[in-house]
Amino acid sequence: MTSARCTELFGRPSALLFVAFTGDDADEPGARLGELTALWARHGHGYHTLHATTPDRQAALLKVRKAGLGLLMSAGEGTRRPLAFVEDTAVPPARLAAYTRRFRAVLDRHGLTAGFYGHCSVGCLHIRPFVDLADPAQVRTLRAVAEEIKDLAAEYGGVNFSEHGDGLARSEFNREIFGPRLYEAMREVKRLFDPENRFNPGKIVDAPAMTDHLRDAALAPAVPLRTRLAFPVVGGMRGAADRCMNIGACRKTGTGTMCPSYMATREEHDSTRGRAGALVKALSSPDPRRALGDERLHGILDLCLMCKACKSECPLGVDMAALKAEALSHHHDLHGVPVRSRLFAGARTLNRLGSATAPLSNLPGRIALLRTLLDRTLGITPHRPLPVFARGNLVRWSRRRSRTEGPAPQGQLTFLADSFTTYTEPGIGRAAVELLEHCGWEVRLESGGCCGRAALSKGLVDEAKGRARALAHRIAASSAPGSPVVGCEPSCLMTLRDEHRAMHPDDPVIEEVAGRVRQAEELLLEAITDGRLRLRADSWPAGRRLLLHGHCHQKAEVGTAATVALLGAVPGTEVVEPDAGCCGMAGSFGYESEHYDLSMTVGADRLFPAVRAEPDDTVIVATGTSCRQQILHGTGRRAWHPLEIVRAAAW
């Protein structure tokens, strides 16, 4: 857990103990907490204690607790992973300390390290030793440890499994644990209700040996595969997909963002887990390059919206967006690049031409016959409004406007004139530039190229790499080292920070520019704190309720805290951020005829209802251009960019 995600932690603890108190009145838990703190200090335990007595502080710490499994699971490397084969034993709480010491001694004797976590109040331990199942000697160690811990739990009056069940890892020992009479009774129940052994065969009764079906041991050695993106894990692209440990966090519904396509279809193959498994199978084949071009695999990956939520919400950080982009590039190698993919990959050129020829370029969006033609020839749905190109785009405005001469006490920054808002919503860029200049920055507009996001999303990785390198080197050559790089479209700005590094892992220029990426919201918050920016209480947005929907890439990479804080700085505002998941638009995805219905289903899951539930005077705010398009199309409500709100409150 980084300090950016949780500021509650003090120092760098190697272990955390969470203790919760309840009581009949508000004073009782506080008194008991004070007693424990004093006792803890008197016995010299730990080095710091935290008192989380408010819901927000408790929520922050509970996020740390929830992240524990993911942090442990991500600590593995290659096929050496923390495995759940002795992770659910439980003993009487009074004997837990002695049992834990003996447990640790067993692991030490076998040369294993493990993460220790569990529930002290019920004597339950969740301990996952790091084991490499690709090593036959480690497989033998796994079995030996499992048998010793089984016996140890029984010695301390405990059980070999508690809240997580037995499964294939522990069912083998059930005859011994329950005794032959009870075991035979369980077998009889199984035969009575499942005579054909169809439901979970091998679980609880008649189980195979725990080492019979080990995935890593069964995988063939990976055939070398040259990839266009860097996958900095042991095993390359297959290792990146094989990080999935089948935890199933991607199968949740109703909360978070991952995985929007699974939430819509409820099909296993549309989950991050399902896609990762399909990729591992393809990358384990004798010819992985050809397997990546398989149409069945292409169909499994097709509904991935590349929202990047799995990168932050998956406990193992499986980055399916990067994996899909790489897989698409190999599919193109075998089958060619569709015309529509080339069209969307060239979004900057398309939008620039649309702006140059406006208002004529906006006619296809208004003429039904032309929309039908776009559907039949390119597969662009006629049901969704097309973007409206602005002739007075951000670049033209920047060239023609008069600038106030004078010093820029904050120095220079680079403002990324992205391919979307620049030509279709230039007012957002103007608001951003004016705010930043007002706060003392010299704003240099970077409008000479594309970040490569659009090409990458369509699997044109080589094209994206060329654009990424050109843009980053141009920024480096025309701006001061260390000066901020900001923008108003999260997908483009975060591409400089994340995907550019994956495309060019050894380019020091790209690394330097990526390290300079900041959110404009952060700089404006600093200006408010320093008194360089004052927001008026008599402005239009002041005193209003603001509903914020953050872009998926923003939420995955940096979070929305700075945006929420900036909107909250407008006098009298109430900022609410519903857990509305992904909007479903995902750039070009929502324009594609075969994806339109799914796109709208994703939006209708939580985002549209959240917007519709708001009174008419609530101001809807969204950071991404796709999000704003989807909200308008799905609800009829206009969504503003946060910087437009702040600009309106500034002067």
N, C-alpha and C positions, 0 to 999 in steps of 0.2 A: 504494500500500500504506500503510494508516494505521498509526500507532504502536500502536494497539490490536490490530492483527493480527500485527505483527512488531516486537518490541522489540529485535531485533538491530541494526537499521540505526542509524547515527550521523549526525545532522544531516539534511540534505535533499539527497541526492545527485542530480545530473542524469544520472549514468551509473554503471553497476556493471560490474565485471570479475570473473568467477568463474574461479578457477584450481583445478584438482584435481590432487593428487599421489598416487601409489601407490608402494609399495616392497616389498622382500622382507621387511622387518621393521618393527616399530612406530616405530623411531627414524628411519628413512630419510625418510619423508614429512615429518616434523616438521623435520628438518634442511634439506630443500629448501625448505620453506615459510619458514623463517627467512632463507635466502639470498635468496629472492625479495623478502621484505619489506624487507630491507636495500637491495637493488638498486633497488627501487621508490622508497624514500625518498631514496636518493642521487641519483636522476635527477629528483626533484621531481614525481613523478606522484601525482595525487590528493591527498586530505587525510586519509584514514583507511584503515586496513586491519583486517580482522577475521580471526581464526583460528578456524575452525569445526572443531574436532578431535573432537567427540563427535557421536553420531548425532542427538541431539535438536537441537543447534545447526545441524547440516548440513541437517536436515529443514526447519527454520524458514527458512533461506536459500533452499533449493530451492523453497519455496513462493513466495518473492518472484520467483525466476526464472520459475516457471511462470505467475505472475500478469502477467508483462510484456506478453504479447500482449493480454490482456484490458484492461490499463490503456491500452495504445496504441489499441486499437480503440474504447474508450469515449471517447477524446479527440476524436473527430469530432463534428460538429454538423450535423444535417439531412442533406443529400445530399453534404456534404463529408466524405469518409471516407478512412481509410488503406487503400489498395488493393494487392492482391497481384498486380501485373503485372510487377515486376522484383525480386521478393523472394527469389529462390532461386538467384542466380548464385554461382559458386564459381571461385576462381583458386588457383594454387599458394600455400600459406601464406606463403612468403618474399616474395611480391609483394603480399600483402593490404593492407599499409599504404598503399602508393602507389596501389593500385587504389581503395581507399576514399576517398582524397583526390580522385581524379579523378571518382569516382561523386558525391561531394558537390558538386563543381564543376558537373556536369551539372544536378543538381537546382537549385542556386543560379541558374544561368543561365536556367532556366525558371520561377523564382519559386516553387518547391515546397519545402515542409518535409516531413520524414519522421522516423520513428523508426528508429534503427539498432540492430539486434541480430543475433546470429549465432554461429557456432562458429569461433573463430580457429584452432583446431588443424587444421581441414580447409579453411580458407580460404572458408567458406560464409557469405554474408551474407543476412539476411532483412530487407529494407528495404521499407517500405510508405509511399510518398509519399501525402500528403493531396490528393485530387482530387475535384472536384465534377462528376460525370458528367451532371448535369442541365444543365450549361453546355457548349454545343457547342465553345467555344474550349478548354475544359479537356479535352474528348475529343481534340481535335487535339494538345494538349500531351501527353496520355497516350501517344498513338501515337509521337510524336516522341521522347519519353524512352525508350520501349521499344526503339526502333530504335537509339538511341545507346548504350544500355547493352548491347544485344546485341553491337554492334561493339566496345565497350570490353572486354567479357569476353573476346572472341576475341583482341583485341590483347594482353591479359595472359596468354594461354595458358590461359584458363578456359572455362567452359561457361555457357550461358544459363539452364540449370536443373540442379539436382542432386538433392537428396533429395525434393523435392515434385513432381517431374514437370513436364510441359509444359502439359497441359490446353488449354482454349480460349484462354487468355491468351497462350500461346507457340507453340502448334503451327503457326501460320501461317508461322513462320520456319524450320521444320525442313528444307525443301528446300535452303535456303541453307546451313544449319548442317551438315547431313550430306552434302550433295552429291547430284547427280541419281542417281548409280548406287545408292548405299545407300538413298536415299529411295524409288526405284522398287522395290527389294527389299522394303522395309517395306510398301509398297502391295500387293505381290504376296502377302506373308504375310497381310495383312488380307483380301484377296479369297479366299484359300484357306480360312481358318478362319471367315470371316464374310462369305459371298458376298452376303448381303442387307443388309449394313451396319447390323445391328441393335444391336451392342454399342458403346456410346460413340461414336456417329458424330461425325466432326469432331475427334476427338482423335488426335494424333500425325500422321496423314496426312489429306489432303483436308480441311483445316480451313478454316472461314470466316475472314474478317478478324477480328482481335481486338476490333474495335469494333462488330461486327455485332449482338451480343446483349447489350446493356448494360441491366441491369434498371432502374436509376434513370432513365436516359434514356427508357426505354419507358413509365414510369409516367405516367398522366394526372395533371394537376394535381389536388390533393385538393380535393374539394368541402367547404366549411366545415361542420363538425359540432360541435354543442354537446354537450359531455360533462358528466356529473355528477361525475366524478373529475378531478383536475388531472393532466395529463401534461406536466410542465415540460421538454419538449424541443421543438426546432424541428419543426413538423409535427404537434404535438398527439398524438392517439391513434395516427394512422397512423405518425407519426415514432417513437413508442414501440415499435410492432410492427416497424417497418422497421429498427430498430437491429440486428436479427438479420442477421448476415453469413454465415450458412450454414456456420459453423465445425464444427458438429455435436457440440459437447461434450455436448449434451442426449441424444445417442445412445449414450453410454457405458453399460456394464453392469458390475455387480459392485463398483462403487466410488461413493462419494458418494451424494447423495440425488436429484439431478436426472437424469432425469425419471422418477418412479416408474411412471407409466402406460406410458411407452415400454418400460421394463425388463420390464413384465409382458406387453405385447402384441407388442413389436418391430415395430410399425407406424409408418411415417414420420409419418402424420397425428396420431399420439399423442405425438409429441415436441414440445418447445417450438419447435423450428425449423418443424415442419409447421404448428403452430397459428399461429405468427407469419406465415408465408407466406399462410395462408388469410385471416387478418385483413387483411393488406396488400391482398390482392385485393378483399376486401369493401369496404374503406375507400377503394379507388381507383375504385369504381363510381360511376355518375352519381347514384345515390341510396343513399349509404352507410347511412342510417338503416334503410332497408328491407333492405339487404343484411345488416345485423347481425341481423336477425330471421329470416334464411334458416334453414330446418331442417337443411340440410346443414352449414352452419357451426356451428349449435348442436350437432350430433352430434360434430363435430370437437373442440369445446371441452368436451364433456360429461364426458369421462374425466379432465380436469385436476383433480387433487386440491387445487389451490390451496395447495400446500405452501410456496411462496415460495422453494424451493431455487434456481430459475432466477435469482432476483434476486441471489443471492450466488455461484452456481457458474457461471452463464453468463458468458463473457468480456465480453459486452456488457451484462450486467445486465438482460436482457429480463424484465420483471415480468409474467409471464403471469397471475398471480393477480389483479392489478389490471385487466388487459385483459379477463379473463373476466368479472369482476364488472360492468364497464362494458357489455360485449357482452350479458350476460344482462339488464341493465336495459332495453336497447333491444328485446330479444326479448320481454320482458314488455309493453312498450309496444304491440307489434303483436298479441300472442297472449294477453295476460292473465297473471295470476300463478297458478300451480297452488296448490291448497289445501295440499299438503304443504310447498311452499316457504314459505307463510305460517306454517304450524305450526312449522317449524324456525326460521324467522326470529324467532319469538316465544319463543325458548328460555327466556328469563328468566321470562316470565309462566308458561309451561308448568311449569318446574321449581319455581317458587314455589307454584303451585297443587298440584303433586304433593306437595311437602313439607307443605303445610297439610292435605291430606287423607290423608296416610299413616296407617296402612298400607293403606287401601283402594286408594289410587292405584297400589300395587305389584301388585295382582291381575292386570292384563292381562299382565304378564310371566310369570305362572305358569299361565295358563289357555290351553290350545292353541286353543280355539275363538275366543277374543278375539284371539290373535295372527294367526290365519288371517283374521279380519275386518279387522285393521289392514293386512294384506298386500293384500287385495282392494280395500279402499276407499282407502287412502293410499299403498300401495306401500312399507310398512315391513316389512322382511324378518322372517319368523318364526324364522329360523335364529340370530339374534344376541340374546343376553340384553339386556333393556332396563335402563336405569339404575335403581338402587334409591333411592327418595326417602327422605330422613332427616327425620323430624318435628322432631328436635332440631337444626335447622340452625344455621349459623354466626351468623346474625342473632339468633336466639332466645338462643343461648348468650351472645352479647355483651351482650344486654340484661339477662340474669338473673344474670350472674356478679358476684361481689364483687371489687372492684379495690383493690389496695393503694395507699393514698394516699401521696403523696410526690413529690418533684421528679423530673423527667425530664431528666437532664443532657444527653442527646443532642438534646432538642427533640421536636417533633411530626413524625409522618409519617402519610401516608394509606395505608391498606391496602385494596386493591381487592377487595371481596367479589364475586368473579366469579359468573356465572350458573350455573356447573357445580359446582365443588367446594363452593360455599356450601350447596347444597341436596342434594347426593348424596355428598359426601365431606367433611363439615364438620370431621372430625378433622385434616385437613391445615391448614385455616385456623386452627384452635385452636393447633396446634403452632407455626405461624408467628407468631401474635400473642404467644403466651407467650414465645417466644424473643426477639422484638424488644423486648418490655417488659423482659425480664430484662437485655437489653443497654443499657437506659437510654433507650428511646424511649417517648414517649407515642403510642400507636397509636389513630388515629381510623379507625373502620371506615366505608368508603364503600359503602353497600348500597342506595342510592336509585335505581339505574338500570343500564342495560346499555351496554357500550362500542360496540355496533353490529356486532360481529364476525359474529354469526349472521346478521343481516339482510344484511350485505354479501356473505357467502358465497353467498347465494341470489339475488343480483342486485337486492335491494330497496335500492338505493343511497340513495334519498331518505329512506327510513325510517331507514337506518343513519346518515345525516348528522344527522338530528334527534336521535337518541339520543347520538351522539358529542358534538354541541354541548352538549346538556343536561348530560351527565356531566362534561365538561371544565369548563364554567362553574360547576357545583356544587362540584367539587373546588377550583377557584380561589377561590370565595367562602368556603369553609369551612376553608381551610388557609393556613398562612403561605407567602408567596412564597418560592420556592426550596426548600421542604421536600420530602423525597423522597416519591415515589409508588411503592409496591411492590405485589406480588401473588404468588400462587402458581401461577396458570395462565398459561403463556407466551403462548398465542394471544390472550388478552384484554389482558394487560399490554402486549404488543408492538403491539397495535392502537392504544393511546394514543400510542405512540411513532412509528408509521409511518402507518397508514391514516388516522388523524385529520387528519394534515397534508395528505394527498392529498384528503380530503373537504372540508377548509376551509383552503386554502393561505393565505388572507389574514386569518385570525382570530388576533390576537396572543395571546388567552387560550389557545387550543388550542396554539399554539406554545410558550407558557410552560410549560404543564402537560406537554407532550410532552418538553420538556427536563429535566423533573424525574424522569422514569421511571428507576428503578433496579431491579436484581434484589435480592431479599431476600438472596440468597447473598452479594452484595457487602458488604452491611451487616454480616452475620454474620461474614464473614471479617475485616473491620476490627475487629470486637469481639474476635475471637480474638487478633488481633495486639496489641490494646491491653490484653488481659488481662481484659476485661469478660465474656467467655464462655469457660468452661473445659469441656472434654469429658472424660468419665471413661474410664479404661482398663478398668474393670470393668463397663462397660455392655453391653447386648445386642449392638449392632452392632460394638463394638470387636473388632479382630482378625479380622474377617470379610472375605471377598472380595465386593466390590460390583460388579455389572455395571450400568452406566448407559446408558440410552437417552434421548437428548435430543429434545425436541420440535422439529419441523421449523422452526417460526417462530422459536424461540429460536436454532437453529443458523444460520438465515439472517440474523438481525438482530444478535445479540450474541455468539453462540458459547456453548459450554458450559464454558469454562475456569474460570469462577468456581464453577460447580457441582462440577466435578471437584476443584478445590482445597478446597472446603468439605468434601466427603465424605472427602477425603484427610486432613483435619485430625482426623478421628475416630481415636483411637489404634489403631495396628496394622492399619488397613484397607488392603486392596489394591484400588484402583479401576481397573477396566478399562472402556474405552468402545469397543466393536466398531464397525466401519464397517458399520452395519446398515441404512443408508438410511432410508426412510420406513416407518412402521408400517403404512400403508395405510388407517387408519381415517378420518382427515381429518374429524373432527367428524360431521356428519350423513351424509356420503358413505357410510360403512360401514353405516348403517342402511337405506339405500335398496335395495329388492329387486333392481333391475337392476344395482346396483353391488357387491352383496355379494361375488360370486365374485371380481371384480377386486381388491377390498379385501383378501380373504384371500390372493390370489395375491401381492400386493405384500408382505404380511407374511411369507409363506412363502419369499420370495426369500432374505432374509438374517437378518431379525430373529428369526423363530421358531427357525431352526436354531441361532443364537447362544445363545438362552435355553435351548433343550433340551440344548445341549452342556455346560451348567454343572452342577456337582454340586448335590445337593439343599440343601446348606448355603450356597450362594452366595445373597446377597441381591440380588434384582432391583430396580432403581431406575429410575423414569421420571418425567420432569418434567411431562408432559401428561396430562390426564384421558383423552383419546382413546387415547393410547399405553398407558395402564394397562389400559383396557378391552380393547384389542386383544390385549395380551400374555396377559391372563387367559383370554380366549376362545380364542386360538390355541394356547396352550401349557399352560393349567391352572395356571400359576405366578402368584402374586400379585406385583404390582409396587408398591413403596412410593414415595412422594414423597421427594425428598432432605431436605426439612425435617422429615419424620417421623423419618428416620434421625438427624438431628442432635438433635432434641428428645429422642429416646430416650437419646442419649449425654450429654445435658446434666445431667439430674438425675432 
